[in-house]
């Protein structure tokens, strides 16, 4: 029988594992990080990590779950809207809000995904993120859009990604920098 305290400790441990794994993935890359290193950084045995996650890929998938669900919600909203400028703007604004609302680890996760595309390309998690990004791109483009407009739409999403993880490279307060990324994204894909 599980108690609320046990469930809470398990959730805390899972969150710690995820945080440390993301830190190591970002520092060393996905391929060069092992479950043993994650356990060592946490100060626990590999078996303790293995109890919660059997593979690095399970950890990666759990890191992406919330973000993917948010992307799905945006696509579902967009599919219920008529094509046009308002839908494009709504998609961009909602995606900006999703990125801004990610946990403190959000920018690190986005950076990790950008920098480790080659390593995770063949993993199920990589396929999931590509699939969601493609679905988001599709609802962002009106039927019959030119190749240039299709490119602008994808660049709008990339501008939001860049704004999410590269905020420290731009001048101004974090909110100002996020607003700037949203402004650029809207100029690219929202017109």
PEMO-V787571 format. One record per run of one state. SS is the DSSP state (H for helix, E for strand, - for the rest). FROM is the first residue (numbers start at 0). TO is the last residue. Records with the same first field share a line. If there is no record, write none. Layout:
# PEMO-V787571
SS = FROM-TO, FROM-TO
This chain:
# PEMO-V787571
- = 0-2, 28-33, 42-44, 52-54, 79-83, 100-104, 115-115, 120-122, 140-145, 165-165, 169-172, 189-190
H = 3-27, 34-41, 45-51, 55-78, 84-99, 105-114, 116-119, 123-139, 146-164, 166-168, 173-188
